[in-house]
Amino acid sequence: MKGFLIALCVAVFVLGAGPAGVTADGPASDPQHQKALIDQIRAQLGSNLADALAAQQQLQQSLQNNAAQQREVQGKIAVVQQKIADLDVQIEAAMQREAFLAYRIDSERAQLRQLARAIYVAPTSVLVLLGEAQSLSDLLTRLADLNVAGSRAAEVKDQLGRDLDELQIVRSQEQDARDEQVTQRDALASELSKLKVLHTQQEKSMAKLQVKIDETRSEIYLLKTQSARLAQQVTDMLQQQQDEIIAAAMQSVWTQVQLWTQANNVGQIPTSAGHSTKYRFIWPEPKAQISQGFGPSKYWFEPAYGGYPHFHTGIDLVEPFGSPVYAADDGIVALVGKSSSGYGNYVVIAHSGGLDTLYGHLSTALVKVGQSITQGQPVGLEGSTGNSTGAHLHFELRINQKPVDPTPYLPPGAPSAFKG
């Protein structure tokens, strides 16, 4: 983008020159100045095209990541659906066993009622049965048989009741497990739906970006036959349109982070040993100088946000090229990416409480997705990748996907190694 700024300054100087200056379309235009301006504009268009192609590449990678996430979620849904089907079979079998045990219990109760009724209605039948005993031993045996028969019937009934109670507990547990699987399936279905919506949005951004790429290529081709002034006007228009589309493409990084967070519950991360006891963050570059703060920006290439035409969503820290970049807080790596525009090579770390930090323009990332990170652990090396005019670190904090000034979370004052 540095070349673009130079081209824009030259164009404004030449086109805005007064009577003593050189006009772009006037008959007295110096051919050498005209050629120089056209060359500058051609370089500007080439820079625009390179940025758009880089954004297109990143969007394509996001689409591929999205498709992979959809396949993963669909696989999880299939597994959960199979578990639900298996539990349905188990619950149905348990209900059948319950029905059979209930039938047996009712049968045993009926037999006991019949025995009691028989004794009540015709007590002499029992006396006759006992009177038919051939001896005292036979009498005692008959009495014991009657007692055993009554006790056995009662024991069978009680055992069947206990079996039924246990079976109902098991069925209740299986039903709870099924309900849990259904909840999980619904959550996965919701996640899949969001992925599909994002996929559609990304495809639309890709189509719009392709249109602008084609327009830029056409403008480069037609530049030979256009006046410098007209070429500059068209270039400025294309730059504004492409900046908006590229900014939307960069936002896809944070959308991917959001989807990763939904699929991977960070929860409460235990505080690591040596973590600051006073501040949530430490400076990711303790010896750095702040080259640009958080908030409204004078630089045209910063995206619009919060009603401002240009807004810097983080802070820029400058140390020598290749300096280590440290994690500001404990967390889990949610995203590691690279692009020749935007954030360049970057790492995003998810923290407790809905906080996410991004470390951009790295020369090299030193971590991988899913890795647990402790405060002060190196996550990359400072570089100048992406939309960068020199080696620096873009440090960005987002809370629930909204950019927030990170300085209140850092030790006060200039960057330092102070933890507190």
N, C-alpha and C positions, 0 to 999 in steps of 0.2 A: 504493500500500500504506500510505501514511501515514494515510489516512482510516480504514483498517481498524484500525490500532493505536489511534487515538483512540476508535473505536467499542468495541473490545474493552476498553479501560481503563474507559470509562464503564459498560459492561455489568457488568464485574467489580465495580466500586465499588458500583453500585446493587444487584446481586444479592447481594453479600457484606456488605451493611450489617447492622449489629447491631440490637438493639431500638430504638435511637434513629434508625435509618436507615429508608429507604423500601423495602419489599419489593415484588417484581414482581407477586406474585399475591395479596398480603394485601388484606383488605377496606378497609384504610386507605390504599391506594396513591393517591398524588397523580396525578390524570389527566394533568396537564401533564408530570410525570416519566415516566409510562407512555408518553405519546405521544412524548416526546423519545427514550426508549429504543427504541421501535419504529422511529422514524425513523433512529436510528443503525444499527440492525440492517438496515433496508432499504438504507441506504447501503452497509453492509458487503457485503450480498448483491449489490448492484449492482456493487461493485468486484470481487467474486469472478467474477461473470458476465462483466465486461469482460475480466478476465485470461484466463478460459477461452476466450472468443471470440478473443482475440488469439493464444492458443496454438493454437487450432483453425486460425486463418488461417496461422500459421507451419507447422503440420503439412501444411496443404493445399499450401503453397508447396513444402515438402520432397517431397511426393508428386509434384508436377509436375516438380520437378528430377530426382527419381528416374526418372520415366517418360522424361524427355528423355535421361538418362544411359543408360537401357536401350536406347533407340532408337539412340543413338550407338554403343554397344558392339555391338549387333546389326548395324549397318552395317559396323563394322570386321570382325566375324566373317565377314560375307558377302564382303568384299573379300579377306580372308585365304583363305577357302574357295575363291574363284575362282583365286587364285594357286596354291593347292595343286593344283587341277584342271589348270591350265595346265602346271605342272611335271610332273604325272603324264603328260600327253601328251608333253612333251619327253623325259622319261625313257624312256617306251615307245618313242618314235622312235629314241632313242639306242641302246636295247637291240637294236632291229631292225637298225640300221646295224652294230652290233657283231657280231651274228650273221652278217650278210652278209659283213663283212670277214673274220671268222674262217673262213667257208666258202671265200672266195677264197684266203686264206693256205693253208688245207689243200689246195686244188686246186693251187696253185703248188708246194707241197712235194711233192705226189704226182707232178707232172710232172717235177720235178727228180729225184725218186727213180727214176722210170721211165727218164729219160735216163741216169742213172748206171748203172742196172741193165742197160740195153741195151748200153752201152759195155762193162760188165764181162762180160756174158754173151756178147756177140757183137762183140768188138773188130774183127773183120775187116770188119764192115759199115761201120765208119768208114773203114777202109783202102780198101774197095771204092769208097766215096763219093769219097775223095780220088784213088783210082787212075783214076776216070772223068774226071778233069780233062783237058781238051783241050789245055791249055797251062800254062805256069808261072803266068801271070796268073790263069787260071781256078783253079789249085790254091790260090794265095794267097787268092783271093776265097772259096773254099770253106772254107779254114781260118779266115778272118776271120769268116765267117758262123757257123761253129760256136762260136767264142769269144764273138761277140755274143749268140748265142742263150743260151749258158750264163750270161753276165754279166747279160743282160736279165732272165732268170728270177730270178736272185739279187737284182737290184735291185728288181724288182716285189715279191718276197717281203719284202725289208727295208722298202720303202715302206709296204706294207700293214701290217706290224707296227708301224711308227711311227704310222700313221693310227689303228690300233686302240688304241695306248697313249694317244694324245691324246683319242680318243673316250671312253675309260674315265675319263680325268681329268675331262672335261667332265661326264660322267654322274655322277661322284662329287660334283662341285661342285653339280650340280642336286639330287642327293639330299640333300646338306647343307642346301641352301636350302629344300628341302621340309620337312626335319626342323625347321628353324628356324621355318617358317610353322606347322607343327603345334604346336610349343611355344607360339607366340604365340596360336594359336587356342584352345588349352586354357586359357591364362591368361585370355583374354577370356571364355571360357565360365565359368570360375570367378568372375570379376568379375561377370558377368551373374547368376549364381546368387546371389551375395551381395546384389546389388541387389534381386532378387526377394524374398529373405528379409526384407530391410529394408522393402521395400514392404508385405509382409504385416504386419510389426510396426507400421508406421506406420498402416495401415488399422485394426488392432485398437485402437491408441491413439486414433485418431480416433473410433471407435465408442464407446469408454469415455468419452471427453471429451464426446461428444454426449449420452450418458445423464446425465452430471453437469450439463451445461448445461440440459437439460430439467428435472432435479430442482431446480436453482436457480431457474429461471423459475417452476416450480410453487410453490416455497416463497415467492417474492416475491408471487405471486398469493394464496396462502393466509395470508399474514402478517396480514391484517386480522382473521382469525378466531382466531388463535393467541395464547396468552399470551406475554408477553415472555420468560419463562424458557424455555418450550419452543422458541420461535423461536431464542433464543440457542444452545440445545443443538444444534438441527438445523443452525444456521449453522456452528457450530464443527466438527461432523462433516463437513459438506460442504466446509468450508475445508481440512480435513486431507486429504480424498480428492482434492480438486482440486489441492492443492499437489503431491501425489505424481504425478498425471497430467501436470501442467504441467512438473514436473521431468523426466519422461520425454520430454515433447515437446521440451524444451530440449536434451536429450541427442541428439536427432536432428541438431542442428547439428554435433556432434562426429562423429556417424556419417557425415554427408555429407563432413566433412573427411577422414575415414579413407578413404572411397571415392575422393575426389579424389586423395589421396596414392597409392592403389593404381594409379589410372589415369595419374598423372603423377609419374614417378619424379624426386624432387627431386635425389637424388645429392649429390655434394660441391659446395657452392656456393663459388665463389672469394671470398676475403676482399676486401672493398672497400677502396679507399684511404681512410684516415682512421678505419678501424675500430679500436676499442679493442685495444691489444696485451696487455692484462692481464686483462680481463674479457670474458666471452661477451656480456653484455648491457650496455646503458646504460639509465638511467631514462627511461621514455617521457614522463614529465612532470618535468623537472629542478627545478622550483620548487614542487612539490606538497607537501602534507601527507598523511600516511597516516591515513585515517579508519577503516579496518578491515584487519586483517592476514589472513594465511592461517591456516586451521585451524578447530577447533571454534568455533561461534558461539552467542551468546545470542539471536540474532534468529530468531524462529519461521519467517520466510519463506525462510531459507536451507535448501537441500535436505539430506537425510540423505546421509552418505557416511562410509565407513571405520568403521562401527559407531557413529557419532555421530548424534544425531537432527537436528542442524543443523550444517552445515559450510560455511565460506566457501572456495571453490575458487580464489580469487585474492587480490589485494590491491586496495584501493580508494584512489585518489589524487585529491586535491582541488586544483584550480586554478580560476581564474575561468572562467565559462562562455565557450566559444568558444576556449579556449587550444589551441594545436596539440599534437597527440599524435604522438610520434615512434616509429618502428620500433626495437625493442630490439636487433635483429640483422639481418644480411643474410638475405634469403629471397625467397620467391615467394608472392604473394597466392593463397590457396587458396579463400577464401570471403568474400563481402561480402553482408550481409543486413540486414534490418530487421524489427522487430516492435514492437507496442505493449506487449509484456510481455517478461519474461526479459531477454536482453541488450540489447534495444532495437535501435538501429543498431550494427552490429559489423563488425569486420574480423578475419579469421584469416590469419596468415602462417605458412607452412611453412618450417622451417629445416633445415639439415643435421643428421644424427644422430637423426632421429625427433622433433625438438622442434617444437612448434606454439605460437604465442602468439596470444591473443585480446584485442582492444581493444573494450570494450563501453560502451554507453550514450552513444555518440557523437551529436553533433548532425548531423554530416555525415561521410561517408566520402570520402576524397580519392583512392582507388585503385580498381583494378578487378581482377577475377580473372585470374590468369595473369601479372600484372605483376611484373617483377623489382624488388625493393626493397633499398636499401642502409641500413645502420645509421644512424639519425639522420634518415631521410627522413620528412617528415610523411605520416601515413596517414589522419588524420581530425582533427576538432575536438571538444573536450570538450563533452558535453551532458548531458541528463537523460532520455533516452528509455528505454522499457522499465520494469522494476520498479525505479524510482529515486525517492528522496525529495528529491533535489537534485543539482546539477551535480557530476559526478565521473567518473573513469575506472575501470572494472573491468579490471584487467590480470591475465590468467590464462595460466599456462604448463602445457602438457601434454606429457609425454614418453611416446611410444607409447600415447597416448590416456588416460593417467592424470594427474590434476591433481597438480602438484608446486609446492612453495613456490619462487617465483622469486627470493627475496632472495639465496640463495647465488650466483646467476649475475650479480647486480647489484653495482655498486661499493658498498662497505660504508657504513653510516651512513644518514642521512636522504637523501631524494632530492636530487640535485645534478646539475650538468652535467659532473662529473668523469668522464673516460673511463679514464685510466690508460694 
